């Protein structure tokens, strides 16, 4: 298994150049006419430390506008920060400048385009890459791997296949399932080694349920959240945009990393059809050779902040919905459908939620549609405090929270710092592009 080029910060800074290009790139072992950052799929992995300054010059070599979103990073949304209202036209460039707080949580994050209306097409075409924020002290592991899971569809000539109207309504799922741009790569290790796998679900719409039978899996956390101690798991479900920080302790033999089906609903009575996303083998792990020396114990993580006992200054309810026309905002998506939050389609000139810096709010997100919607809030992570009206009994921080079809989830958000405008949206990116997004302003 190949991994993308790694760019590391030094002396508190990382300067990088990302060229979004359309042309020949290598996908699934063959030349394809698709997109890539710096000619690769995925783009380079950016490795940072809390407190670092990250400067990226984004150069647009595409035939359509683009921009950049650093998904999950807790950085300013204003100016040259994580500002998704920036437009970088073809042939132009933009200099992004991010400053990570000194207490930024470690973990795996990622970057991808976020120019409204083109996000799904550009991500599906190959524009994405991983970001790693390192721990204050390295964990005792034999090696780290970055596994970026994505999907796409190519025709016989290696060109991107455009999704149908129905695929856009449901959220497209590609015919090729990739790990670091490869199909079923092979990983090798010795028995008894502990590895750290940083897994990114960079699919446009697909959920993945990961299993690695025959090996010991311990989950450090999802997204920017970190458990106090690793949790033994048999499988992990990642909605699109979610990431997993995983320890794998190897046992002799050959194991298959499986991506099993996740039923994320369908069109219900509106048009029929359903989506389950069964995938199959993603990669093979071959463990041979002499037994490695036992790894040192994993130190406990610092206790995560818990907002359940914190005073809440505002409670809000948000409703995600799909329908056949009739949405406020004047637009209509594929097949005459509307994709709305609180009955309104996205309008970049309208502020949907106004919050005060220094406050804690509680949001209950309801999904009245027959499909799951993974809700992503930029800049500020969310603590999940209830699911389906039932309290959550542990501390869980995520920046993508799945809202099941016909269900709800309640989160708390600490708007401690950073003023400015950004967005929250469904991370099924066809739904986002067709209006399922709102604007939040902090001040």
LODREN-413449 format. One record per residue (C-alpha): residue in one letter; residue number from 1; y, x, z. Coordinates in nm, 2 decimals. Layout:
REM LODREN-413449
+------+-----+--------+--------+--------+
| type | seq |  north |   east |     up |
+------+-----+--------+--------+--------+
|    a | NUM |      Y |      X |      Z |
...
+------+-----+--------+--------+--------+
REM end
This chain:
REM LODREN-413449
+------+-----+--------+--------+--------+
| type | seq |  north |   east |     up |
+------+-----+--------+--------+--------+
|    x |   1 |   0.00 |   0.00 |   0.00 |
|    x |   2 |   0.34 |   0.14 |  -0.10 |
|    x |   3 |   0.64 |   0.08 |   0.11 |
|    x |   4 |   1.00 |   0.06 |  -0.01 |
|    x |   5 |   1.24 |   0.36 |   0.03 |
|    x |   6 |   1.38 |   0.39 |   0.38 |
|    x |   7 |   1.75 |   0.46 |   0.45 |
|    x |   8 |   1.82 |   0.56 |   0.81 |
|    x |   9 |   2.14 |   0.57 |   1.00 |
|    x |  10 |   2.26 |   0.91 |   1.14 |
|    x |  11 |   2.52 |   0.98 |   1.40 |
|    x |  12 |   2.59 |   0.60 |   1.44 |
|    x |  13 |   2.64 |   0.52 |   1.07 |
|    x |  14 |   2.46 |   0.43 |   0.75 |
|    x |  15 |   2.63 |   0.41 |   0.41 |
|    x |  16 |   2.42 |   0.26 |   0.14 |
|    x |  17 |   2.47 |   0.15 |  -0.22 |
|    x |  18 |   2.27 |  -0.16 |  -0.34 |
|    x |  19 |   2.28 |  -0.24 |  -0.71 |
|    x |  20 |   2.15 |  -0.59 |  -0.80 |
|    x |  21 |   2.00 |  -0.53 |  -1.14 |
|    x |  22 |   1.83 |  -0.75 |  -1.40 |
|    x |  23 |   1.58 |  -0.57 |  -1.62 |
|    x |  24 |   1.25 |  -0.40 |  -1.60 |
|    x |  25 |   1.10 |  -0.37 |  -1.25 |
|    x |  26 |   0.75 |  -0.32 |  -1.13 |
|    x |  27 |   0.59 |  -0.63 |  -0.98 |
|    x |  28 |   0.22 |  -0.68 |  -0.91 |
|    x |  29 |   0.13 |  -0.35 |  -1.08 |
|    x |  30 |   0.30 |  -0.42 |  -1.42 |
|    x |  31 |   0.64 |  -0.41 |  -1.58 |
|    x |  32 |   0.83 |  -0.73 |  -1.54 |
|    x |  33 |   1.17 |  -0.86 |  -1.65 |
|    x |  34 |   1.31 |  -0.97 |  -1.32 |
|    x |  35 |   1.56 |  -0.87 |  -1.05 |
|    x |  36 |   1.57 |  -0.59 |  -0.80 |
|    x |  37 |   1.79 |  -0.39 |  -0.57 |
|    x |  38 |   1.82 |  -0.03 |  -0.70 |
|    x |  39 |   1.55 |  -0.11 |  -0.94 |
|    x |  40 |   1.28 |  -0.18 |  -0.68 |
|    x |  41 |   1.11 |  -0.49 |  -0.54 |
|    x |  42 |   1.17 |  -0.51 |  -0.24 |
|    x |  43 |   1.49 |  -0.31 |  -0.21 |
|    x |  44 |   1.52 |  -0.02 |   0.03 |
|    x |  45 |   1.45 |  -0.07 |   0.40 |
|    x |  46 |   1.76 |  -0.01 |   0.62 |
|    x |  47 |   1.69 |   0.14 |   0.96 |
|    x |  48 |   1.96 |   0.11 |   1.22 |
|    x |  49 |   2.02 |   0.14 |   1.60 |
|    x |  50 |   2.23 |  -0.09 |   1.82 |
|    x |  51 |   2.60 |   0.01 |   1.80 |
|    x |  52 |   2.57 |   0.15 |   1.45 |
|    x |  53 |   2.81 |   0.09 |   1.17 |
|    x |  54 |   2.65 |  -0.03 |   0.84 |
|    x |  55 |   2.85 |   0.00 |   0.52 |
|    x |  56 |   2.70 |  -0.13 |   0.19 |
|    x |  57 |   2.86 |  -0.12 |  -0.15 |
|    x |  58 |   2.70 |  -0.41 |  -0.34 |
|    x |  59 |   2.72 |  -0.36 |  -0.72 |
|    x |  60 |   2.65 |  -0.66 |  -0.94 |
|    x |  61 |   2.46 |  -0.57 |  -1.26 |
|    x |  62 |   2.34 |  -0.93 |  -1.30 |
|    x |  63 |   2.47 |  -1.19 |  -1.54 |
|    x |  64 |   2.57 |  -1.43 |  -1.26 |
|    x |  65 |   2.77 |  -1.41 |  -0.94 |
|    x |  66 |   2.60 |  -1.28 |  -0.63 |
|    x |  67 |   2.68 |  -1.16 |  -0.28 |
|    x |  68 |   2.49 |  -1.04 |   0.03 |
|    x |  69 |   2.37 |  -1.19 |   0.36 |
|    x |  70 |   2.22 |  -0.97 |   0.64 |
|    x |  71 |   1.99 |  -1.23 |   0.78 |
|    x |  72 |   1.95 |  -1.24 |   1.16 |
|    x |  73 |   2.20 |  -0.96 |   1.24 |
|    x |  74 |   2.45 |  -1.05 |   1.51 |
|    x |  75 |   2.76 |  -0.93 |   1.33 |
|    x |  76 |   3.10 |  -1.07 |   1.24 |
|    x |  77 |   3.11 |  -1.33 |   0.96 |
|    x |  78 |   3.47 |  -1.26 |   0.87 |
|    x |  79 |   3.63 |  -1.03 |   0.60 |
|    x |  80 |   3.39 |  -0.77 |   0.48 |
|    x |  81 |   3.13 |  -0.86 |   0.74 |
|    x |  82 |   2.85 |  -1.12 |   0.69 |
|    x |  83 |   3.08 |  -1.33 |   0.48 |
|    x |  84 |   2.88 |  -1.56 |   0.25 |
|    x |  85 |   3.20 |  -1.71 |   0.10 |
|    x |  86 |   3.25 |  -1.38 |  -0.09 |
|    x |  87 |   3.18 |  -1.39 |  -0.46 |
|    x |  88 |   3.09 |  -1.07 |  -0.65 |
|    x |  89 |   3.11 |  -1.14 |  -1.02 |
|    x |  90 |   2.91 |  -0.97 |  -1.28 |
|    x |  91 |   3.02 |  -0.61 |  -1.33 |
|    x |  92 |   3.21 |  -0.60 |  -1.00 |
|    x |  93 |   3.14 |  -0.45 |  -0.66 |
|    x |  94 |   3.22 |  -0.54 |  -0.30 |
|    x |  95 |   3.22 |  -0.31 |   0.01 |
|    x |  96 |   3.06 |  -0.47 |   0.31 |
|    x |  97 |   3.13 |  -0.33 |   0.66 |
|    x |  98 |   2.92 |  -0.44 |   0.96 |
|    x |  99 |   2.94 |  -0.32 |   1.32 |
|    x | 100 |   2.63 |  -0.39 |   1.53 |
|    x | 101 |   2.71 |  -0.46 |   1.90 |
|    x | 102 |   2.58 |  -0.20 |   2.15 |
|    x | 103 |   2.35 |  -0.46 |   2.30 |
|    x | 104 |   2.22 |  -0.58 |   1.96 |
|    x | 105 |   1.85 |  -0.68 |   2.00 |
|    x | 106 |   1.59 |  -0.46 |   1.83 |
|    x | 107 |   1.35 |  -0.61 |   1.57 |
|    x | 108 |   1.30 |  -0.68 |   1.21 |
|    x | 109 |   1.57 |  -0.85 |   1.00 |
|    x | 110 |   1.63 |  -0.87 |   0.62 |
|    x | 111 |   1.90 |  -0.90 |   0.35 |
|    x | 112 |   1.92 |  -1.12 |   0.04 |
|    x | 113 |   2.18 |  -1.29 |  -0.18 |
|    x | 114 |   2.37 |  -1.60 |  -0.05 |
|    x | 115 |   2.59 |  -1.72 |  -0.33 |
|    x | 116 |   2.56 |  -2.09 |  -0.32 |
|    x | 117 |   2.38 |  -2.24 |  -0.62 |
|    x | 118 |   2.20 |  -1.92 |  -0.72 |
|    x | 119 |   2.02 |  -1.82 |  -0.39 |
|    x | 120 |   1.68 |  -1.95 |  -0.47 |
|    x | 121 |   1.67 |  -1.81 |  -0.83 |
|    x | 122 |   1.79 |  -1.46 |  -0.72 |
|    x | 123 |   1.56 |  -1.43 |  -0.42 |
|    x | 124 |   1.26 |  -1.56 |  -0.63 |
|    x | 125 |   1.35 |  -1.31 |  -0.89 |
|    x | 126 |   1.32 |  -1.01 |  -0.65 |
|    x | 127 |   1.64 |  -0.96 |  -0.46 |
|    x | 128 |   1.55 |  -0.89 |  -0.09 |
|    x | 129 |   1.48 |  -0.61 |   0.15 |
|    x | 130 |   1.41 |  -0.54 |   0.51 |
|    x | 131 |   1.63 |  -0.42 |   0.80 |
|    x | 132 |   1.49 |  -0.27 |   1.11 |
|    x | 133 |   1.70 |  -0.23 |   1.43 |
|    x | 134 |   1.51 |   0.02 |   1.64 |
|    x | 135 |   1.42 |   0.00 |   2.01 |
|    x | 136 |   1.60 |   0.22 |   2.26 |
|    x | 137 |   1.27 |   0.39 |   2.31 |
|    x | 138 |   1.00 |   0.41 |   2.05 |
|    x | 139 |   0.68 |   0.22 |   2.12 |
|    x | 140 |   0.36 |   0.43 |   2.14 |
|    x | 141 |   0.20 |   0.36 |   1.80 |
|    x | 142 |   0.02 |   0.57 |   1.54 |
|    x | 143 |   0.24 |   0.44 |   1.26 |
|    x | 144 |   0.48 |   0.16 |   1.16 |
|    x | 145 |   0.45 |  -0.05 |   0.85 |
|    x | 146 |   0.70 |  -0.29 |   0.69 |
|    x | 147 |   0.53 |  -0.58 |   0.51 |
|    x | 148 |   0.76 |  -0.79 |   0.31 |
|    x | 149 |   0.58 |  -1.11 |   0.19 |
|    x | 150 |   0.72 |  -1.28 |  -0.11 |
|    x | 151 |   0.62 |  -1.49 |  -0.41 |
|    x | 152 |   0.73 |  -1.54 |  -0.77 |
|    x | 153 |   0.60 |  -1.66 |  -1.10 |
|    x | 154 |   0.58 |  -1.46 |  -1.42 |
|    x | 155 |   0.48 |  -1.57 |  -1.77 |
|    x | 156 |   0.24 |  -1.38 |  -1.99 |
|    x | 157 |   0.52 |  -1.16 |  -2.12 |
|    x | 158 |   0.62 |  -1.06 |  -1.76 |
|    x | 159 |   0.94 |  -1.28 |  -1.75 |
|    x | 160 |   1.04 |  -1.50 |  -1.46 |
|    x | 161 |   0.91 |  -1.85 |  -1.50 |
|    x | 162 |   1.16 |  -2.12 |  -1.42 |
|    x | 163 |   1.05 |  -2.39 |  -1.18 |
|    x | 164 |   1.01 |  -2.75 |  -1.28 |
|    x | 165 |   1.23 |  -3.03 |  -1.14 |
|    x | 166 |   0.95 |  -3.13 |  -0.90 |
|    x | 167 |   0.91 |  -2.77 |  -0.78 |
|    x | 168 |   1.28 |  -2.75 |  -0.71 |
|    x | 169 |   1.27 |  -3.08 |  -0.52 |
|    x | 170 |   0.98 |  -2.97 |  -0.30 |
|    x | 171 |   1.09 |  -2.61 |  -0.28 |
|    x | 172 |   0.93 |  -2.37 |  -0.53 |
|    x | 173 |   0.62 |  -2.17 |  -0.44 |
|    x | 174 |   0.53 |  -1.88 |  -0.67 |
|    x | 175 |   0.20 |  -1.82 |  -0.84 |
|    x | 176 |   0.20 |  -1.45 |  -0.74 |
|    x | 177 |   0.19 |  -1.37 |  -0.37 |
|    x | 178 |   0.32 |  -1.02 |  -0.30 |
|    x | 179 |   0.33 |  -0.77 |  -0.02 |
|    x | 180 |   0.59 |  -0.51 |  -0.09 |
|    x | 181 |   0.59 |  -0.62 |  -0.45 |
|    x | 182 |   0.21 |  -0.56 |  -0.48 |
|    x | 183 |  -0.09 |  -0.79 |  -0.51 |
|    x | 184 |  -0.36 |  -0.74 |  -0.25 |
|    x | 185 |  -0.27 |  -0.38 |  -0.15 |
|    x | 186 |  -0.51 |  -0.17 |   0.06 |
|    x | 187 |  -0.41 |  -0.02 |   0.40 |
|    x | 188 |  -0.62 |   0.25 |   0.57 |
|    x | 189 |  -0.64 |   0.35 |   0.94 |
|    x | 190 |  -0.88 |   0.51 |   1.19 |
|    x | 191 |  -1.06 |   0.30 |   1.45 |
|    x | 192 |  -0.88 |   0.26 |   1.78 |
|    x | 193 |  -0.53 |   0.32 |   1.64 |
|    x | 194 |  -0.24 |   0.10 |   1.73 |
|    x | 195 |   0.00 |   0.02 |   1.45 |
|    x | 196 |   0.32 |  -0.17 |   1.45 |
|    x | 197 |   0.36 |  -0.42 |   1.16 |
|    x | 198 |   0.70 |  -0.56 |   1.09 |
|    x | 199 |   0.64 |  -0.87 |   0.87 |
|    x | 200 |   0.91 |  -1.05 |   0.68 |
|    x | 201 |   0.85 |  -1.39 |   0.51 |
|    x | 202 |   1.09 |  -1.35 |   0.22 |
|    x | 203 |   0.94 |  -1.64 |   0.02 |
|    x | 204 |   1.19 |  -1.88 |  -0.13 |
|    x | 205 |   1.01 |  -2.19 |   0.02 |
|    x | 206 |   0.65 |  -2.10 |   0.12 |
|    x | 207 |   0.53 |  -2.10 |   0.48 |
|    x | 208 |   0.25 |  -1.85 |   0.56 |
|    x | 209 |  -0.02 |  -1.86 |   0.83 |
|    x | 210 |  -0.14 |  -1.51 |   0.88 |
|    x | 211 |  -0.48 |  -1.40 |   1.01 |
|    x | 212 |  -0.65 |  -1.06 |   1.03 |
|    x | 213 |  -1.00 |  -1.14 |   1.16 |
|    x | 214 |  -1.19 |  -0.85 |   1.32 |
|    x | 215 |  -0.87 |  -0.68 |   1.45 |
|    x | 216 |  -0.67 |  -0.72 |   1.77 |
|    x | 217 |  -0.33 |  -0.87 |   1.72 |
|    x | 218 |  -0.05 |  -0.87 |   1.98 |
|    x | 219 |   0.28 |  -1.04 |   1.90 |
|    x | 220 |   0.59 |  -0.87 |   2.03 |
|    x | 221 |   0.82 |  -1.15 |   1.91 |
|    x | 222 |   0.95 |  -1.37 |   1.63 |
|    x | 223 |   1.29 |  -1.30 |   1.46 |
|    x | 224 |   1.52 |  -1.14 |   1.71 |
|    x | 225 |   1.33 |  -1.28 |   2.01 |
|    x | 226 |   1.11 |  -1.05 |   2.22 |
|    x | 227 |   0.86 |  -1.15 |   2.48 |
|    x | 228 |   0.85 |  -0.97 |   2.81 |
|    x | 229 |   0.49 |  -0.86 |   2.73 |
|    x | 230 |   0.29 |  -0.86 |   2.40 |
|    x | 231 |   0.10 |  -1.19 |   2.34 |
|    x | 232 |  -0.26 |  -1.18 |   2.21 |
|    x | 233 |  -0.28 |  -1.40 |   1.90 |
|    x | 234 |  -0.53 |  -1.50 |   1.64 |
|    x | 235 |  -0.28 |  -1.61 |   1.38 |
|    x | 236 |   0.10 |  -1.64 |   1.32 |
|    x | 237 |   0.28 |  -1.91 |   1.13 |
|    x | 238 |   0.61 |  -1.80 |   0.97 |
|    x | 239 |   0.84 |  -2.04 |   0.80 |
|    x | 240 |   1.05 |  -1.90 |   0.52 |
|    x | 241 |   1.30 |  -1.65 |   0.67 |
|    x | 242 |   1.10 |  -1.59 |   0.99 |
|    x | 243 |   0.98 |  -1.24 |   1.08 |
|    x | 244 |   0.71 |  -1.12 |   1.31 |
|    x | 245 |   0.69 |  -0.80 |   1.51 |
|    x | 246 |   0.32 |  -0.73 |   1.55 |
|    x | 247 |   0.09 |  -0.47 |   1.71 |
|    x | 248 |  -0.24 |  -0.42 |   1.54 |
|    x | 249 |  -0.52 |  -0.23 |   1.73 |
|    x | 250 |  -0.78 |  -0.13 |   1.47 |
|    x | 251 |  -1.16 |  -0.17 |   1.49 |
|    x | 252 |  -1.40 |  -0.01 |   1.24 |
|    x | 253 |  -1.47 |  -0.21 |   0.93 |
|    x | 254 |  -1.29 |  -0.39 |   0.65 |
|    x | 255 |  -1.06 |  -0.68 |   0.73 |
|    x | 256 |  -0.86 |  -0.91 |   0.51 |
|    x | 257 |  -0.51 |  -1.02 |   0.59 |
|    x | 258 |  -0.52 |  -1.39 |   0.50 |
|    x | 259 |  -0.23 |  -1.62 |   0.43 |
|    x | 260 |  -0.38 |  -1.96 |   0.50 |
|    x | 261 |  -0.23 |  -2.30 |   0.41 |
|    x | 262 |   0.05 |  -2.46 |   0.61 |
|    x | 263 |   0.12 |  -2.83 |   0.54 |
|    x | 264 |   0.50 |  -2.85 |   0.53 |
|    x | 265 |   0.49 |  -3.21 |   0.40 |
|    x | 266 |   0.57 |  -3.36 |   0.06 |
|    x | 267 |   0.78 |  -3.62 |  -0.11 |
|    x | 268 |   0.61 |  -3.90 |   0.08 |
|    x | 269 |   0.68 |  -4.25 |  -0.05 |
|    x | 270 |   0.97 |  -4.13 |  -0.26 |
|    x | 271 |   0.77 |  -3.97 |  -0.54 |
|    x | 272 |   0.43 |  -3.88 |  -0.41 |
|    x | 273 |   0.29 |  -3.53 |  -0.40 |
|    x | 274 |   0.25 |  -3.29 |  -0.11 |
|    x | 275 |   0.28 |  -2.92 |  -0.04 |
|    x | 276 |   0.03 |  -2.72 |   0.17 |
|    x | 277 |   0.07 |  -2.36 |   0.03 |
|    x | 278 |  -0.28 |  -2.23 |   0.05 |
|    x | 279 |  -0.27 |  -1.86 |  -0.05 |
|    x | 280 |  -0.58 |  -1.66 |   0.04 |
|    x | 281 |  -0.60 |  -1.28 |   0.07 |
|    x | 282 |  -0.27 |  -1.09 |   0.10 |
|    x | 283 |  -0.40 |  -0.73 |   0.17 |
|    x | 284 |  -0.71 |  -0.54 |   0.28 |
|    x | 285 |  -0.73 |  -0.32 |   0.59 |
|    x | 286 |  -1.00 |  -0.05 |   0.57 |
|    x | 287 |  -1.07 |   0.12 |   0.91 |
|    x | 288 |  -1.29 |   0.43 |   0.89 |
|    x | 289 |  -1.34 |   0.77 |   1.04 |
|    x | 290 |  -1.35 |   0.91 |   1.40 |
|    x | 291 |  -1.23 |   0.70 |   1.69 |
|    x | 292 |  -0.86 |   0.77 |   1.78 |
|    x | 293 |  -0.76 |   0.86 |   2.14 |
|    x | 294 |  -0.66 |   0.55 |   2.34 |
|    x | 295 |  -0.29 |   0.46 |   2.29 |
|    x | 296 |  -0.05 |   0.46 |   2.59 |
|    x | 297 |   0.04 |   0.13 |   2.74 |
|    x | 298 |   0.32 |  -0.07 |   2.58 |
|    x | 299 |   0.62 |  -0.07 |   2.82 |
|    x | 300 |   0.75 |  -0.42 |   2.91 |
|    x | 301 |   1.05 |  -0.54 |   2.72 |
|    x | 302 |   1.38 |  -0.62 |   2.90 |
|    x | 303 |   1.39 |  -0.98 |   3.02 |
|    x | 304 |   1.54 |  -1.21 |   2.76 |
|    x | 305 |   1.85 |  -1.41 |   2.84 |
|    x | 306 |   1.76 |  -1.77 |   2.93 |
|    x | 307 |   2.02 |  -2.04 |   2.86 |
|    x | 308 |   1.83 |  -2.33 |   3.03 |
|    x | 309 |   2.02 |  -2.29 |   3.35 |
|    x | 310 |   2.36 |  -2.24 |   3.19 |
|    x | 311 |   2.64 |  -2.49 |   3.18 |
|    x | 312 |   2.65 |  -2.66 |   2.83 |
|    x | 313 |   3.00 |  -2.74 |   2.71 |
|    x | 314 |   2.90 |  -2.95 |   2.41 |
|    x | 315 |   2.60 |  -3.14 |   2.29 |
|    x | 316 |   2.56 |  -3.22 |   1.92 |
|    x | 317 |   2.31 |  -3.40 |   1.70 |
|    x | 318 |   2.24 |  -3.29 |   1.34 |
|    x | 319 |   2.03 |  -3.48 |   1.09 |
|    x | 320 |   1.85 |  -3.33 |   0.80 |
|    x | 321 |   1.77 |  -3.58 |   0.53 |
|    x | 322 |   1.65 |  -3.62 |   0.17 |
|    x | 323 |   1.71 |  -3.93 |  -0.04 |
|    x | 324 |   1.73 |  -4.08 |  -0.39 |
|    x | 325 |   2.11 |  -4.06 |  -0.45 |
|    x | 326 |   2.38 |  -4.19 |  -0.23 |
|    x | 327 |   2.48 |  -3.87 |  -0.04 |
|    x | 328 |   2.84 |  -3.81 |   0.05 |
|    x | 329 |   2.98 |  -3.52 |  -0.15 |
|    x | 330 |   2.94 |  -3.64 |  -0.51 |
|    x | 331 |   2.66 |  -3.41 |  -0.61 |
|    x | 332 |   2.30 |  -3.49 |  -0.69 |
|    x | 333 |   2.01 |  -3.25 |  -0.69 |
|    x | 334 |   1.70 |  -3.22 |  -0.91 |
|    x | 335 |   1.54 |  -3.55 |  -1.00 |
|    x | 336 |   1.84 |  -3.75 |  -0.88 |
|    x | 337 |   1.77 |  -3.65 |  -0.51 |
|    x | 338 |   2.02 |  -3.56 |  -0.24 |
|    x | 339 |   1.97 |  -3.30 |   0.02 |
|    x | 340 |   2.20 |  -3.36 |   0.31 |
|    x | 341 |   2.29 |  -3.27 |   0.67 |
|    x | 342 |   2.45 |  -3.57 |   0.86 |
|    x | 343 |   2.46 |  -3.75 |   0.52 |
|    x | 344 |   2.69 |  -3.49 |   0.36 |
|    x | 345 |   2.62 |  -3.23 |   0.10 |
|    x | 346 |   2.76 |  -2.88 |   0.13 |
|    x | 347 |   3.13 |  -2.84 |   0.07 |
|    x | 348 |   3.27 |  -2.48 |   0.13 |
|    x | 349 |   3.62 |  -2.62 |   0.19 |
|    x | 350 |   3.51 |  -2.86 |   0.47 |
|    x | 351 |   3.44 |  -2.76 |   0.83 |
|    x | 352 |   3.15 |  -2.96 |   0.97 |
|    x | 353 |   3.13 |  -2.81 |   1.32 |
|    x | 354 |   3.40 |  -2.64 |   1.52 |
|    x | 355 |   3.29 |  -2.44 |   1.82 |
|    x | 356 |   3.48 |  -2.24 |   2.09 |
|    x | 357 |   3.41 |  -1.87 |   2.14 |
|    x | 358 |   3.28 |  -1.81 |   2.49 |
|    x | 359 |   3.09 |  -2.14 |   2.52 |
|    x | 360 |   2.72 |  -2.25 |   2.52 |
|    x | 361 |   2.62 |  -2.56 |   2.32 |
|    x | 362 |   2.31 |  -2.76 |   2.29 |
|    x | 363 |   2.21 |  -2.89 |   1.94 |
|    x | 364 |   1.94 |  -3.14 |   1.87 |
|    x | 365 |   1.83 |  -3.12 |   1.51 |
|    x | 366 |   1.65 |  -3.43 |   1.37 |
|    x | 367 |   1.45 |  -3.44 |   1.04 |
|    x | 368 |   1.43 |  -3.79 |   0.89 |
|    x | 369 |   1.26 |  -3.67 |   0.57 |
|    x | 370 |   0.89 |  -3.64 |   0.49 |
|    x | 371 |   0.91 |  -3.26 |   0.46 |
|    x | 372 |   0.96 |  -2.98 |   0.71 |
|    x | 373 |   1.30 |  -2.81 |   0.71 |
|    x | 374 |   1.34 |  -2.46 |   0.86 |
|    x | 375 |   1.70 |  -2.46 |   1.00 |
|    x | 376 |   1.88 |  -2.12 |   0.99 |
|    x | 377 |   2.21 |  -2.05 |   1.18 |
|    x | 378 |   2.40 |  -1.74 |   1.07 |
|    x | 379 |   2.54 |  -1.49 |   1.32 |
|    x | 380 |   2.42 |  -1.66 |   1.64 |
|    x | 381 |   2.05 |  -1.67 |   1.74 |
|    x | 382 |   1.91 |  -2.00 |   1.89 |
|    x | 383 |   1.70 |  -2.04 |   2.21 |
|    x | 384 |   1.45 |  -2.32 |   2.15 |
|    x | 385 |   1.45 |  -2.54 |   2.46 |
|    x | 386 |   1.26 |  -2.85 |   2.34 |
|    x | 387 |   1.03 |  -2.95 |   2.05 |
|    x | 388 |   0.96 |  -3.32 |   1.98 |
|    x | 389 |   1.15 |  -3.41 |   2.29 |
|    x | 390 |   0.92 |  -3.20 |   2.52 |
|    x | 391 |   1.07 |  -2.90 |   2.70 |
|    x | 392 |   0.96 |  -2.56 |   2.60 |
|    x | 393 |   0.83 |  -2.37 |   2.90 |
|    x | 394 |   0.90 |  -2.01 |   2.78 |
|    x | 395 |   1.20 |  -1.82 |   2.65 |
|    x | 396 |   1.20 |  -1.83 |   2.27 |
|    x | 397 |   1.49 |  -1.69 |   2.06 |
|    x | 398 |   1.48 |  -1.74 |   1.68 |
|    x | 399 |   1.73 |  -1.76 |   1.40 |
|    x | 400 |   1.50 |  -1.98 |   1.18 |
|    x | 401 |   1.37 |  -2.29 |   1.37 |
|    x | 402 |   1.13 |  -2.52 |   1.19 |
|    x | 403 |   1.21 |  -2.89 |   1.22 |
|    x | 404 |   0.89 |  -3.09 |   1.13 |
|    x | 405 |   0.89 |  -3.39 |   0.90 |
|    x | 406 |   1.00 |  -3.69 |   1.11 |
|    x | 407 |   1.05 |  -3.46 |   1.41 |
|    x | 408 |   1.32 |  -3.28 |   1.61 |
|    x | 409 |   1.39 |  -2.96 |   1.80 |
|    x | 410 |   1.66 |  -2.88 |   2.06 |
|    x | 411 |   1.82 |  -2.54 |   2.07 |
|    x | 412 |   2.10 |  -2.38 |   2.28 |
|    x | 413 |   2.34 |  -2.13 |   2.13 |
|    x | 414 |   2.57 |  -1.89 |   2.31 |
|    x | 415 |   2.89 |  -1.85 |   2.11 |
|    x | 416 |   2.98 |  -1.54 |   2.31 |
|    x | 417 |   3.17 |  -1.35 |   2.05 |
|    x | 418 |   3.28 |  -1.34 |   1.68 |
|    x | 419 |   3.52 |  -1.59 |   1.54 |
|    x | 420 |   3.53 |  -1.71 |   1.19 |
|    x | 421 |   3.35 |  -1.94 |   0.94 |
|    x | 422 |   2.98 |  -1.92 |   0.85 |
|    x | 423 |   2.70 |  -2.17 |   0.77 |
|    x | 424 |   2.38 |  -2.33 |   0.89 |
|    x | 425 |   2.12 |  -2.46 |   0.64 |
|    x | 426 |   1.77 |  -2.54 |   0.54 |
|    x | 427 |   1.59 |  -2.21 |   0.45 |
|    x | 428 |   1.39 |  -2.38 |   0.18 |
|    x | 429 |   1.64 |  -2.22 |  -0.06 |
|    x | 430 |   1.62 |  -2.48 |  -0.33 |
|    x | 431 |   1.72 |  -2.74 |  -0.07 |
|    x | 432 |   2.01 |  -2.52 |   0.05 |
|    x | 433 |   2.13 |  -2.47 |  -0.31 |
|    x | 434 |   2.13 |  -2.84 |  -0.36 |
|    x | 435 |   2.34 |  -2.93 |  -0.06 |
|    x | 436 |   2.14 |  -2.90 |   0.26 |
|    x | 437 |   2.40 |  -2.67 |   0.43 |
|    x | 438 |   2.70 |  -2.71 |   0.66 |
|    x | 439 |   3.00 |  -2.50 |   0.76 |
|    x | 440 |   3.06 |  -2.39 |   1.12 |
|    x | 441 |   3.39 |  -2.24 |   1.24 |
|    x | 442 |   3.42 |  -2.05 |   1.57 |
|    x | 443 |   3.75 |  -1.98 |   1.73 |
+------+-----+--------+--------+--------+
REM end
